[in-house]
Amino acid sequence: VASLINAFPDDADAINTYFKMLDESRKTMLEYVTLKAMPKWFGKFLIYTGLMNFYTDYFKFSSVSTTDVLKKLTKNDALRAVLCYNFGDYGTIPKYAPFSLHSSLQSHFLKGVSYPIGGSSEISFHIIPTILKSGGNVFVRAPVESIVLDSTGSKAIGVKMKKDGKILNAPIIISDAGLYNTVNLLPSPSRNKFDYMMQHVQSGSGGLSVYVGLKGTAEELGISGKHYWAAWTTNGKEDLDVITENYMARSKENMTNGPVPILFISFPSAKDPLWAEKHPNKSTATIVTFANFDWFKKYENERVMHRGAEYEKLKKELGDLIWNQTLALFPQLKDKVEYFDIGTPITNKYYIGANAGEMYGADHDVNRFTPHAIVDLRPETCIKNLYLTGQDVFSCGFAGASFGGLFCASSILNRNVYEDLSKLKKKSKPSIPK
């Protein structure tokens, strides 16, 4: 706070008010969690009786956009940009994103972040043995063609595999494929049953990633495990809504006509204490930003890794632009590149099933966080024995997807697993000493 006031002394009151609002909003997040955990009928009861506003102040913060809040606090465009620069962490520009979501993210980062020792692959490496030990199994490269329903169309009984048409029957079907993909896997007559959920959401914005392998250690390259958000403004204007929308509205032919306005830059290798031991004299960089799915839609049905010279040229142009912008901030990385690849929105669609090439599932706009939306977007569905889990149930990110799993387990087991874990946490010693 002090450093911000030092940078913007004329806006000291606005800055103090902003952080007070962060704290107030953060305190309502438990109520948001409770709304997701409570029975749907009780949530509806609170809404229709008007008791919801007495139960929680959460909607005081979720019903207004981040931009609206900041515009009331200050007229300083630069300060507003500093206070909402990391909107890319949830993939929705500030004028559409609820302040409740933004404030929860900011409050989270104020306490620091974490990184899995050994890299993100360690997450699945440690989860899979537990699944196997419990009698489950894990398959890769095994896409599902459809969710199989009984003759009445009201109960899920299995899934049909795309590769061989085999039907795997099960008493419970849990989908982590996202709301859009799950609905599209159902027989056509059953899809409109999910309108009560679909009315609250839209696809998120497309994402693009640049993956770079570098020669040299973190120390030699002068890089660290910090996260960097960099913004390139237009005509001295720091309005992140405007510059991002203008960029996304560019035609395919003009997509590199000007800088990419917002970049997330990180060096994953520098975050992992085991990296140097496994990969000596090597480092990695990852740059993430927005990209319009329509720029690449023409090539989505081409064979992966063989989408043609035109596609390769298109993504290289954008990738080179992004890397040159990165070099403007980290010039010491020039001529250190040993590997360079770009993942476009259609890459996301192919590998992670992203409906519109998005990185965070359904868009995190204000409409997704209304009282009705919060009560409707939950694990149990209108199809018996079919459940949803993951980020579309709660919110994006590893933590958000984990909470989606928590609520799904609670729904299936008919018990408060969140409370179980809270009790376990109180009894358990920290795995990493403070």
N, C-alpha and C positions, 0 to 999 in steps of 0.2 A: 504494500500500500504506500509506504513512504517513498519508494522509488518512482511510483506512478505520479504521486503528488509533486515530487521534485521535477519530473518531466512536464507536468501540466499544472503548474501552481495556481492558475486562474480557475481551475476546475476541481479544487480540493473538496468542496462540498459534494459535487457530483460523484467523485470517486468514493468518498466515504459512504454516501447513500447507496451506491452500487454494491459495495461489499456488505452493507447491512441487508440489502435485498437478497443477496446470495445466501446469507445465513438464514434469513426468514424462509426462503424457498426451500433450502436444504432440509429444514426441520419438517416440511410437509411431505418429504419423499417417503417416509415410513407409512404415511396415510395412503399414498399411491400404491405402495406394496400391499397394504391391507385390502384396498379395493380390488386388487387382482386376486387376492387369496380368498376373499369372502365368497359365499355362494352367490351365483348370478341373480337368483330371485331376490336376495336381500339388497344387492346393489341396485336393482331396478326399483325396489321399494323406496330406497333412499332418494332416488332420482324423482320418481313420480309424486312422492309426498312433499318434495321440497326440502327434506331433511339433510340432503347432501351438503348444502351450504353451511349447515350447522355442524356437520360432522368433520369437515376439512376445509382448510384455506388453500388447498393445492390448486384448485381451479382459478384462484385469483392470479396465479402465475402461469398456468398452462393455457389460459384463454387469450393471452396477449403475446405478440411476437417479440423477439429479442430486439429487433429494430425499433418497434414502438416504445419499448421501455427505455432504450438508450437515447432516443430523440427527445423524450421528456426530461432526461437527466442533463443533457448537454447539446450544444449546437456545434461542438468541436468535432469535425469529421475525423480527424486523426485519432482523437481519443476514442471515439466510437469504434473505429477500426481496431485499435489495440484491445478493447474490451470484448470484441467478438471475433477476433481473427481466426480462432480455431473451430469455426463452424463446420469446416470440412471433416472434423472428427465424427460428426453425425450425418453429414451429407446433405444438409438442407440450408439454403441461404438464410441469413438472419431475419429477413422480413417475413418469412413463412414459418420459421422455427419457434416453438413455444419457449418462453423465457424459463419455464420450469426445467426443460431439458437442458438448455444452455447452462443454467445455474448449477444443475447437478454435476455436469461435466467440469465446470470451472472449480467447484468445491472439491471434486475428486482430485484434480490436478494440484490444488493448493497443498495437498498432503503428500504429493509425490506419486510416482508410478512404479510399476514393477515389470520385470522381464524374466521369462523362464530360463534358468541356467541350462545351457546346452541348446537353446533355440526353441522355437515354437513347436517343433516336431516332438519335443519332450512331452507335450500335453497329451497327444494321442498315444505316445509310447507308454505312458503310465496309466492311461485310462483303459486301453485294450485288455491288458491282463485281468483287470477287475471284471470286465464284461465276460471274458472267457471263463474265469473262475466261477462266475455266477450262472454258467450254463448257456450263455449267449454266444454269438459268433459275429465276426466282422468281415464284410466282403468289400472289395474294391473293384472298380470297373464293372459294376453290376447295376446298371441303370434300371429303374422301374418304369414299365410302360403304362401301367394303370393300377388304380386301387380297385379291388374287386369287392362288389357289394352283393348281398343276398338277393333273392328273387323279388323282395319287396322294395329294394333300393334304399332301405332305411338303416341297414347295418353293415359295417365293414367286416369282411371275413378273411381278407388276404391281399396280396399284391401279385401282379403279373409281371414277370421279368421280360425286359425288352430283347435280350440276346437269344433266348431259346423258347420264350413263351411259357415257361414253367410258372405255375401258380403256387405260391407259398402261402399256405393258410395259417392264420394266427388268431387268437382270441382278442387281441388288442393291436391296433395299428397306430404307431406314433410317427408323425411326419415332422421332420426337421428341414424339409425342402422349401419352406416359406409358404405363405398363404396363397400367393398366385400359383405357384407350381402345384401345390396340393389340390387346389380347386380344378386345375387343368388336367390332373390325373384321374379325376372322377368321370364316370359316364356322363355324357352331355345332359340328360334329363335331371341329374342331381346337382348340377353346378349352380343353378339359380337359387337353391336352398341357402347358399352362402352369401346371398345379397346383404343380409343383415350385418355381415362382417365386411364385405367388399365395399360397402357404401362409405366406410370410414377411411379408406386408404387409396393411395395411388402409387405407382412405381417410383422408386427413388431415381436420382440423377445418375447418369452413367459415370463410371470411373476409369481412369487410365493410370497405369503404373509403369515406371521405368526401373529396370533392374540392372545394376552396374557392378561388375567385379573389378576390383582395383589391386594393383601391385603395390605392396608395402604394408607395414603394420600401422595401427592407429596412431602410434606415436610419430612414426616417420611421416605420415600424411597429415598430421595435425588435425585429426578428427576425434570426436568423442561420442558418447552415447546419448547426447541430448537430442530432443526433437526441435525441429525448426519449421516455423510457418513463415513463408515469405510472400509478400504481396507486391505486385507491380501495378502502380496506379496509372490512370489515364488523365492527362492534362492537369496533374496535381490534385486530382480528386481522390479521396480515400473512401468513397462510398463502395463498400464491398459488394452490396447487392447489385448496384449498377454495373460495375466492371465485370462481375461474374456472369450476370445475365447477358450482357453484350457479347461476351466471349462465347457463351453457349449458343447464342443466336447466329453466330457466324455460319456462312455456308461452308460446305466441305472444301470448296476451292479456295476459300479465304481463311481457313481455320488457323493458319500460321501467320496471318496478316496482323502482326502485333504480338506482344508477349502474352504468355499464359498468365492470367492475373493472380492466381493463388497456387502455391506449391507447398506440399508437405515434404520435408527433406529429413531423412534419418540415415544412420549408419548402424544397421543391426549388429554387425560383427563387433562393434565397439561396446555394445551393451552386454555381451556374453563373456564372462570371465574364462570360459573354457575354449573360446574361439581360437586364440593364438596357438594353443596346444594341438588342436585338431587341424588347423589350417595355417601353418606358419607363413609369414610374409604375404598374407592375403587379407583383403578387407572387402566389405560390401557397402553399397549405397542403394537406397530405395527412395524414389521420388513418386509421390502420388498426387493426382489432381482430378478435376472433373473433365469429362469429355462427352460430347453429344453422340448418343447411340446412332443417330441417323447418318453421321459422317461415315460409319463403317457398315451400316445395315446391308448394303449391296453385297457384301462378301460373307455374310454370316452362314450361308448354306454351302460355301466352298469347304473342301476338306481341310481340316486343321493342319497347320504347318505347310499347307500347299494352297494357300488362298490366292496366289498369283502375284506377279511383279507389281501390279498397280496398287494392291493392298500394302505390300511391303514398302513401297515408296512412300505411300501416304503416312503410314505409322512411323517410318523413319524420319520424315520431315518434322512431325510433331515431337518425336522423341529427341531429335537433335536440338530442336528449339528449347525444349525443357532442360536438356543437359547444359546447353550454353548459358541459360539463365542461372543454373546451379553453379557453373564455373565462375560466374560473375561474383558469387558470394564465397566460393571456395576455389580460387584460382590455382592453388597448389595441386589440385587433382588433375590438371591438364596433363595429357600424355601418360597418365597412369592407368588408363582403361585397358583391361584384358578381356572383359566380357560385357556385352551390351544387348539388352533385349527389352521389348516393349509389349505390355499387355493392354489391349484395347477393351472397350465395352463388350465386343463380341467374344473376346478371350474370356472375360468374366462369365458370359452366358454359357460358353462351352464347358468350362472347367468347374464352375460353382453354381451353374443353373440360374444365374441372375436374369430375371425376366427382361429387364431393359439395360443390362450391363452394369447395374448398380452394385455397390459394395456393401450396402447396409440394409438390404431388403426393402420392405415397404417404406415409403417416404416418411420422415419424422416431422411432419408439418403440424400445425395447430389442430387440424381436424382429427388427427389420430389420437389426440389427448383430451377430447371432450369427455364428459361423464358417460355418455352412451357408448362411445368408442372404447373407453377403458373397461367397461363392463362387458361389452360384446367380444372384444378381442382377447380371448382366453383359451386355454388348452382344450376344454371340452367343446365339441361341435354338435351340429344338428344331426350328424350321422352317428348312430350308436357305435361305440368301440373305436371311433376314429378321433385321435387327439393331435393337437398341434403343440410344438415345442420350439425353442430357439428365439431369435431376436424379434420376430414378428409378434410374439406373444407379449413381450415386455418392452425391450428397446435394444438398440444396436450395441455392438462391441462384445468382448469376451464376457464381461460382467453381466451385460444385459441378456445375452443368450443363455448364460448360466442360470439367471433368475427365471428365464422361460422354462428351462428344464426343471427347476425347483418347483414351479407352479404346476407343471405337467405331472410330476411325480405325486404332488399333493392331491391333485384331482383324481388320479387313478387309484391311489392308496386310500383316498378319503380320510386323510389326516394332515395336520399342519406340519409339513416337513421343515418349513422355515423355523418354526418354534423348536423342533428337534435339533436342528443345526445350531441355533442360538444357545441352547442348553449345553450342547456338546462343546461349543467354543469356550464357554465359561469353565468347563472342566478340563479342557486340553491346554497343554503348554505350547507356546509358540514354536513352530518348526524351525524358525530362524531367530536366534536371540536378538533382542533389541540393542 
